[in-house]
Amino acid sequence: MSSDSILLLETVNFAADKHRNQRRKDPEATPYINHPIGVARILSHEGGITDIEVLQAALLHDTVEDTETSIAELEAVFGQTVARIVQEVTDNKTLSKQERKRQQVEHAPHSSQQAKLVKLADKLYNLRDLNRCTPTGWTAERIQEYFVWAAEVVRGLKGTNPTLEGKLEELFKKRGVGL
């Protein structure tokens, strides 16, 4: 087994342990770990990304935001680059939801290429999920607002990965949201 394969398995195991008690907000209460695995798969399978650190960051992208994991812990276990990418895509949960969303739009164009890739795949996964089923408690209006906001974020990520951007553009067009 290659060292990259071993690294990815260690990363999946770490993320699965951290997210073990979490569920998505869909009616089936899907295990949360499906999300970061899906984001990493979008990057590798659809985006053609082979950078191991980007794939690791995709697997870990919600650990700091949604679990008791710290950036220091990620750096100690996975190295400085992976920790930096995760930090770049992590929202500050002490801020209001509205402010966090505003900051995502503002910070997107200034992120590293690696963080932009993770953000693109994360948005693609979430938008596909919203098309697949409505999260518990969400209205059609709230879903449309999410698409509009996601388009604002994605605008700031343009020029990162034409394949992923094209797939996002298709989703936005179907919703009548322009990039």
N, C-alpha and C positions, 0 to 999 in steps of 0.2 A: 504494500500500500504506500502511495506517495506521501511525502510529508505534508503537502497541501490537503490531501484527503484527511489525514489525521487531524490537522489543525481545524478543518471545517467540522469534523465530528465532535471535537472538543468544544468548539464554539456552539454548535447545536445543543449539545448536552448542557452547557452552562446556561444558555438562553432558556431551554426547556425547564431546567430547575428553577430559574428565577421567575418564570411565568407560570409555574405549575398550578397555581390556584386561580388563575385568571381566565375569564371567558370573554368572547366578543359579545357585542350588544345585539347580535342577530337573534331571531326567535328560537333558533336551535342552540343558542349559547355555545357556539363553536369554541373549542380550546384556543386560547389566545396565541399559543405558539405557532398555529397554522399561519398567522399573519407574517411574522418575521421570516419564516421559512419561505412563504410565498413571495415576499419581497426579494429575497436572495435568489429565488428561482427565476423571477422576472428578469433580474439583472443578468444572470448567466444564460438562461435559455432563450430569452427574447432580445436582450440588449447586447449579447455577445461579450459580456464582461467576464474576464478571467482573473482580474486583480484580486488576489486572495484577501487582502486587507479590506477592500470594498465589500466583498461578499461576507466577511466576518462582521463588518460594521452593520451591514443590512440585517444580519441575524441578531445583532445586539442593539439595534437602533432605538428600541423602546425600553431597554432595561433600566436606564437611569431615570427616565421620565415616569415609568410606571411601576418600578419595584424599589427595593432598598439598596440597589446597586449604586456605587459611586464611580465617578470618572477615575479616581485614584485606583480603585479595585480593577477596573477594566485595563488601565495602563499596566498595573502589576501583572495581570494574567495574560493580556493580549498585546501589550506594547503601546508605545506612544502614538503611532499612526492610527491604529484602530480606535483608541480612546479619543483622539482628536476628531475623527470623523463622527463618532457617536455624539460627542459634545456639540459639534456644529449642527446636528439635526435634532438636538434635544430642546424641547420647549422648557421655559422656566415656569414651573407649576405654581410659583408664588404669585405670578401675575394673573390678571383676569383672563378669561377665555378670549375675550375680544382683543386684549392687548397681545396675547400670544399669537393670535391669528394675524394681527397687524405686523408683528415682528417677523413672522415667517415670510410675508410678502416683501418686507423691507430687506431682510437678510439674504434672501434667495440669490440675487445677482452677485453677491459678494462672497458666497461660499466657495470652498475648494471644489475642483472638478469631481473629486471622490464623493464629497457630501452631496453635490448636485445629483449625482447618479443615484444615490440612496434615496434622496427626496423624490426624484422622478418615479422610481419604482414603487415607493411608498404611496404616492398619490395615485398611480395607476392601479395598484392593488385595491386601495380604498374606494376608488370610483367604480371599479368593476364590482366590488362587494355591494355598493349602494344600488347598482343596477340589478344585481342578483336578488337582493331582498332588502326590505326596509328594516332598519334597526328598530328595536322596541322603543316606542315613544316618539319616533320621528314622523313628521308630516311630509307630504310631497313638497311643500314650500321649503322646509328645512333642508331637504335633499337638494333642491334646486339652488338654494343659497350656498350649500357646500360646494357644488359644482362651480358656481361663479367665483367663490373665494379660491378654490383650487386652481382655476384658470389664471387668477392673478399671481399665485405662487409660481406656477409653471412658466408664465411669461418671463419671469426672472431667471429661469433655468435654461432658456433657449440656447441652442448651440452646444449642448452637452452630449446628447445621444439622439441622432435623427430618427432612429427606429422607435425608441420609446416615446419620443415627442410626437411622432406620427400617430401612434396608437392612442395617446392622450387626446390629440387633436380630433380624432374620429369620435371619441367619447363625448367631447365637448360639443361637436357639431350636432350629434344626435340629440343633445339637450338644448340646442339653440344658444349655446354659449360660445362666444368668439374668443380666440386667442389673440 
